[in-house]
Amino acid sequence: MTDYVDSYSAREAQRLHDQAHTLSALLHDDTRYAPGSRVLEVACGVGAQTAILLRNSPGVRLTSIDIAHGSLVQARAQARAQGAGEPRFCRCDLYAPPYADAAFDHLFLCFVLEHLADPPRALRGLLRVLKPGGTCTVIEGDHGSCYFHPHTAAAQRAWDCLIRVQAALGGDSLIGRRLYPLLRAAGLRELAVSPRNVYCDAGRPAWMDGFVMKTIIPMVEGVREAALAGGLIDADTWAQGIADLHATGRAPQGTFCYTFFKGVGRK
Ligand SMILES: C[S@@+](CC[C@H](N)C(=O)[O-])C[C@H]1O[C@@H](n2cnc3c(N)ncnc32)[C@H](O)[C@@H]1O
């Protein structure tokens, strides 16, 4: 995952924070851990979800890991500024977490399996450090769940670049629909996966701004160089596609839909 070995650009870090803020209620409100419980946050990045975990579960004993040193530095600074608790941060590879068997009561993963070449192997390694009876929560998107208005061929081409670039990097941005079979094959029981639908229109200006403008469009724009270099799209179609995607986030005509998937199971 060379694209993640380095820390994020300031722009991408801001996008991850905007994304977490906008999606907080939809994705996180039903995740609460008891004070004192040992939670492993896997692939914390710049700490966007760390902040939410600390806010929603006061008194939790949180350990947050990531492979990118620069992101961990940002995550630590942000947790300090928030003042809601000081997680332990550790730089390590999630495929081989450096903890004893059953060291944690709960595992929490958000937007990471989609980037991995081998999610089943990752889950095997991570579940080793979860105690029997502990819970594993996984949140992922599915870029195939996206539809929008006005729909244009150029906008769809630009969007599809996101899926193809991630696939070329060894990931799977369509992983949301695979969450249940993946978690089940990993051995989780009492498993429940729920779709979390985002719907944006002019009557929901906070969603239009926070999701379409600040989360989705910057995410697509982030693959521009890779898409052009890989010959997936030409520069003119790309520019048109991005302009058309902006129109889906503009009042009064734009609408945008996307589905996240959240799975919770017990070891
Ligand atoms: C899209 S970010 C998500 C960050 C955070 N969970 C969030 O939702 O804001 C994916 C993260 O996975 C991390 N990552 C990727 N491969 C990893 C690995 N093998 N071990 C640990 N972290 C990894 C990256 O460094 C990056 O911070």
The ligand as an SDF file (V2000), in Angstrom:
LIG
                    3D

 27 29  0  0  0  0  0  0  0  0999 V2000
   -8.9370    5.8850    4.2020 C   0  0  0  0  0  0  0  0  0  0  0  0
   -7.8440    5.8650    5.5630 S   0  0  0  0  0  0  0  0  0  0  0  0
   -9.0080    5.7210    6.8680 C   0  0  0  0  0  0  0  0  0  0  0  0
   -8.5250    6.3340    8.1290 C   0  0  0  0  0  0  0  0  0  0  0  0
   -9.5660    6.4020    9.2450 C   0  0  0  0  0  0  0  0  0  0  0  0
  -10.0200    5.0680    9.6440 N   0  0  0  0  0  0  0  0  0  0  0  0
  -10.7420    7.2580    8.8380 C   0  0  0  0  0  0  0  0  0  0  0  0
  -11.8320    6.7220    8.6240 O   0  0  0  0  0  0  0  0  0  0  0  0
  -10.5670    8.4760    8.7300 O   0  0  0  0  0  0  0  0  0  0  0  0
   -7.0490    4.2680    5.5300 C   0  0  0  0  0  0  0  0  0  0  0  0
   -5.9280    4.1330    6.5340 C   0  0  0  0  0  0  0  0  0  0  0  0
   -5.4430    2.7840    6.5020 O   0  0  0  0  0  0  0  0  0  0  0  0
   -4.0510    2.8220    6.8040 C   0  0  0  0  0  0  0  0  0  0  0  0
   -3.4440    1.5680    6.3730 N   0  0  0  0  0  0  0  0  0  0  0  0
   -3.4000    1.0440    5.1380 C   0  0  0  0  0  0  0  0  0  0  0  0
   -2.7450   -0.1300    5.1290 N   0  0  0  0  0  0  0  0  0  0  0  0
   -2.3670   -0.3630    6.4150 C   0  0  0  0  0  0  0  0  0  0  0  0
   -1.6600   -1.4160    7.0540 C   0  0  0  0  0  0  0  0  0  0  0  0
   -1.2280   -2.4670    6.3680 N   0  0  0  0  0  0  0  0  0  0  0  0
   -1.4680   -1.3450    8.3870 N   0  0  0  0  0  0  0  0  0  0  0  0
   -1.9310   -0.2840    9.1010 C   0  0  0  0  0  0  0  0  0  0  0  0
   -2.6030    0.7590    8.5390 N   0  0  0  0  0  0  0  0  0  0  0  0
   -2.8230    0.7250    7.2150 C   0  0  0  0  0  0  0  0  0  0  0  0
   -3.5650    4.0330    6.0490 C   0  0  0  0  0  0  0  0  0  0  0  0
   -2.3130    4.4940    6.5020 O   0  0  0  0  0  0  0  0  0  0  0  0
   -4.7150    5.0110    6.2850 C   0  0  0  0  0  0  0  0  0  0  0  0
   -4.4650    5.8160    7.4020 O   0  0  0  0  0  0  0  0  0  0  0  0
  1  2  1  0
  2  3  1  0
  2 10  1  0
  3  4  1  0
  4  5  1  0
  5  6  1  0
  5  7  1  0
  7  8  2  0
  7  9  1  0
 10 11  1  0
 11 12  1  0
 11 26  1  0
 12 13  1  0
 13 14  1  0
 13 24  1  0
 14 15  1  0
 14 23  1  0
 15 16  2  0
 16 17  1  0
 17 18  1  0
 17 23  2  0
 18 19  1  0
 18 20  2  0
 20 21  1  0
 21 22  2  0
 22 23  1  0
 24 25  1  0
 24 26  1  0
 26 27  1  0
M  CHG  2   2   1   9  -1
M  END
$$$$
